[in-house]
Amino acid sequence: MKHFSVEQQALLTLLRNALWHQPGTLPEQLNWETLDTMAKQQGVLALIYDGAVALKVQMPAELKQKWNQLTLTAVMKNERLLVAQDQLLEQLQQADIPAVILKGSSVAQYYPQPDLRVLGDIDVLIPSECLEQAKPIMAQCGYESQGSGHDFHLGYSRPGVYVELHYDVTTLPQCRGGDMAKLEIQNFLKYRERGAMENHGFPMLSERHQALMLLLHMVRHMLGGGIGLRQLSDWAMYVAAVDPEKIKNDIAPMLERCGLLRYAQVATVTCVRYLGLPQRHAAWCEGVTDEDTGAFMQDLFRAGNMGSADSEQIGRLLAKGSVWEGKRSLLNVSLAGLSEYATRRYPITRKHRWLLPFFWVYMPVQYGLRSLLGLRKKKSVTQALRNAKNQQNFLEKLNIFEVEK
């Protein structure tokens, strides 16, 4: 913990209490404004507030009132989303469209107080062949199409509710590990189970496939904008809810075939060392060092929930290419990352790939000009590239999607 700031240490202390009722004391000379910002960036403010109340922490009265109000608002939003989720699932069921809830409430049910795990939106997976049939159902439920910036879901919204209608889970690299993950994903809807949160029932993934889904979600965002404590807490609560022997004998071999076992092991031991996950739940994790978990946690604090704390996302994007496409030179890594960012931000490049070289030049120039004009905090492009290389090295050690032949 010595490598983390006072506010980061306080955040972890409060989170451990919220998840496991572990006692603790906060560091002295705590900057509450910084802690407030950090809790929001990490997507765990409601949990942090619960931990502070349980530990009877003396905090500024104004901030306590603010956190209390934000927590109540989050709880009410959760209920609104759960009601909307019930309505949507009922309509899909009446149309004989198989569906499962991804993440969200299917993970929140593992928490000691599920309503404190804030739900961002509703993610529902249906068969790709049922997508056209589902579109008019979304309209009947009052949703308007928002299109999609991804190749695996469509966005729909109505006041206070956002739905991602998935016809696939995520994009995967063309490699042995990615291919094995695709095979498992084909069975997601076949082996559905039932879950419940706050008296709202829903179809969800099996325990085996829940592990794969959570890890794929974490990997995609870590290689993109980044993950925060909310995603790591989700993994910790899932691991704690599953029999360690089942993970060791059934789930871990599946993850190994998909090239995600090392990532899962490092994430799990990180949960033990920093989030308070009981050690017995990591018995299937071998060879994870303090350096591994420290680097994982530092990357998490640097990025925040969906990259909300990362002011150098360009560096993160540059680091992605080597992991996703097996590239090693910094030039190729940089171009791969810039291409991905361009296709995400400028949809025209998806249809006209020949425009990508233009954006390879345009985006770094725009980045530099915005810094010079004071529109963003000044950053050194050289430093960004150096950080990208360091992150590339860290990500490569996780062996993501790498499978021994």
QUICORFEN-V128385 format. One record per backbone hydrogen bond with DSSP energy under -1.0 kcal/mol. NH is the residue of the N-H (numbers start at 1). CO is the residue of the C=O. E is the energy in kcal/mol with one decimal. If there is no record, write none. Layout:
NH_CO_E / NH_CO_E
This chain:
4_1_-1.9 / 9_5_-2.4 / 10_6_-2.1 / 11_7_-2.4 / 12_8_-2.1 / 13_9_-2.1 / 14_10_-2.4 / 15_11_-2.1 / 16_12_-2.5 / 17_13_-1.5 / 18_14_-2.0 / 19_15_-2.3 / 20_16_-2.6 / 21_17_-2.1 / 35_31_-2.1 / 36_32_-2.5 / 37_33_-2.3 / 38_34_-2.5 / 39_35_-2.6 / 40_36_-1.7 / 41_37_-2.4 / 42_38_-2.2 / 43_40_-1.0 / 44_39_-2.0 / 48_44_-2.6 / 49_45_-2.6 / 50_46_-1.8 / 51_47_-2.3 / 52_48_-2.4 / 53_49_-2.4 / 54_50_-2.4 / 55_51_-1.9 / 56_53_-1.0 / 57_52_-2.5 / 64_60_-2.5 / 65_61_-2.2 / 66_62_-2.0 / 67_63_-3.0 / 68_64_-2.3 / 69_65_-2.2 / 70_66_-2.6 / 71_67_-2.3 / 72_68_-2.2 / 73_69_-2.4 / 74_70_-2.2 / 75_71_-2.4 / 76_72_-2.2 / 77_73_-2.2 / 78_74_-2.5 / 79_75_-1.9 / 80_76_-2.2 / 81_77_-2.5 / 82_78_-2.4 / 83_79_-2.2 / 84_80_-2.1 / 85_81_-2.5 / 86_82_-2.3 / 87_83_-2.1 / 88_84_-2.3 / 89_85_-2.6 / 90_86_-2.1 / 91_87_-1.9 / 92_88_-2.3 / 93_89_-2.5 / 94_90_-2.2 / 95_91_-1.3 / 96_93_-1.8 / 97_92_-2.8 / 100_125_-1.5 / 101_203_-2.6 / 102_123_-2.7 / 106_103_-2.1 / 107_104_-1.4 / 108_104_-2.4 / 109_105_-1.5 / 110_107_-2.0 / 111_108_-1.7 / 116_113_-2.3 / 117_114_-1.6 / 118_116_-1.0 / 122_162_-2.4 / 124_164_-2.1 / 125_100_-2.9 / 126_166_-2.6 / 130_127_-1.8 / 131_128_-1.4 / 134_130_-1.8 / 135_131_-1.4 / 138_134_-1.9 / 139_135_-1.6 / 140_136_-2.3 / 141_137_-1.6 / 142_139_-1.7 / 143_138_-2.5 / 144_157_-2.8 / 146_155_-3.5 / 154_165_-2.1 / 155_147_-3.0 / 156_163_-2.6 / 157_144_-2.1 / 158_161_-2.2 / 161_158_-2.8 / 163_156_-3.4 / 164_122_-3.1 / 165_154_-2.9 / 166_124_-3.0 / 166_164_-1.0 / 167_152_-1.8 / 168_152_-1.5 / 175_173_-1.6 / 179_175_-2.7 / 180_176_-2.1 / 181_177_-2.1 / 182_178_-2.0 / 183_179_-1.6 / 184_180_-1.8 / 185_181_-2.4 / 186_182_-1.4 / 187_184_-1.9 / 188_185_-1.8 / 191_187_-1.7 / 193_204_-2.9 / 195_202_-2.9 / 197_200_-2.1 / 200_197_-1.3 / 202_195_-2.1 / 204_193_-3.0 / 210_206_-2.6 / 211_207_-1.5 / 212_208_-1.1 / 213_209_-2.6 / 214_210_-2.6 / 215_211_-2.1 / 216_212_-2.6 / 217_213_-2.3 / 218_214_-2.3 / 219_215_-3.0 / 220_216_-2.4 / 221_217_-1.9 / 222_218_-2.6 / 223_219_-2.4 / 226_221_-3.9 / 230_42_-1.6 / 232_228_-1.6 / 233_229_-2.8 / 234_230_-2.1 / 235_231_-1.8 / 236_232_-2.2 / 237_233_-2.6 / 238_234_-2.1 / 239_235_-2.7 / 240_236_-2.1 / 241_237_-1.0 / 247_243_-1.9 / 248_244_-2.6 / 249_245_-2.7 / 250_246_-2.3 / 251_246_-1.9 / 252_247_-3.9 / 254_250_-1.1 / 255_251_-2.4 / 256_252_-2.4 / 257_253_-1.9 / 258_254_-1.2 / 259_256_-1.1 / 260_255_-2.9 / 264_260_-2.3 / 265_261_-2.6 / 266_262_-2.5 / 267_263_-2.5 / 268_264_-2.3 / 269_265_-2.5 / 270_266_-2.0 / 271_267_-1.8 / 272_268_-1.7 / 273_269_-2.6 / 274_270_-2.2 / 275_271_-1.3 / 277_271_-1.9 / 281_278_-1.8 / 282_279_-2.3 / 283_280_-1.0 / 285_282_-2.1 / 293_289_-2.0 / 294_290_-2.6 / 295_291_-2.2 / 296_292_-2.0 / 297_293_-2.5 / 298_294_-2.4 / 299_295_-2.1 / 300_296_-1.8 / 301_297_-2.5 / 302_298_-2.1 / 303_299_-1.8 / 304_300_-2.6 / 305_41_-3.2 / 307_304_-2.2 / 308_305_-1.3 / 309_303_-2.9 / 310_303_-1.1 / 310_307_-1.0 / 315_312_-1.3 / 316_312_-1.2 / 317_313_-2.7 / 318_314_-1.9 / 319_315_-1.3 / 324_320_-2.4 / 325_321_-2.7 / 333_329_-2.5 / 334_330_-2.7 / 335_331_-2.5 / 336_332_-2.4 / 337_333_-2.3 / 338_334_-2.7 / 339_335_-2.3 / 340_336_-2.0 / 341_337_-2.2 / 342_338_-2.4 / 343_339_-2.4 / 344_340_-1.4 / 345_341_-2.5 / 346_342_-3.3 / 349_346_-2.2 / 350_347_-2.0 / 352_348_-2.0 / 355_352_-2.0 / 356_353_-1.8 / 359_355_-1.4 / 360_356_-1.8 / 361_357_-1.1 / 362_358_-2.7 / 363_359_-2.1 / 365_361_-1.8 / 366_362_-2.8 / 367_363_-2.5 / 368_364_-2.3 / 369_365_-2.8 / 370_366_-2.6 / 371_367_-1.3 / 372_368_-2.3 / 373_369_-2.4 / 375_370_-2.2 / 376_370_-1.1 / 384_380_-2.6 / 385_381_-2.4 / 386_382_-2.2 / 387_383_-3.0 / 388_384_-2.1 / 389_385_-2.1 / 390_386_-2.2 / 391_387_-2.6 / 392_388_-2.4 / 393_389_-2.1 / 394_390_-2.0 / 395_391_-3.0 / 396_392_-2.3 / 397_393_-1.3 / 398_395_-1.1 / 399_396_-1.4 / 401_259_-3.1 / 402_399_-1.8
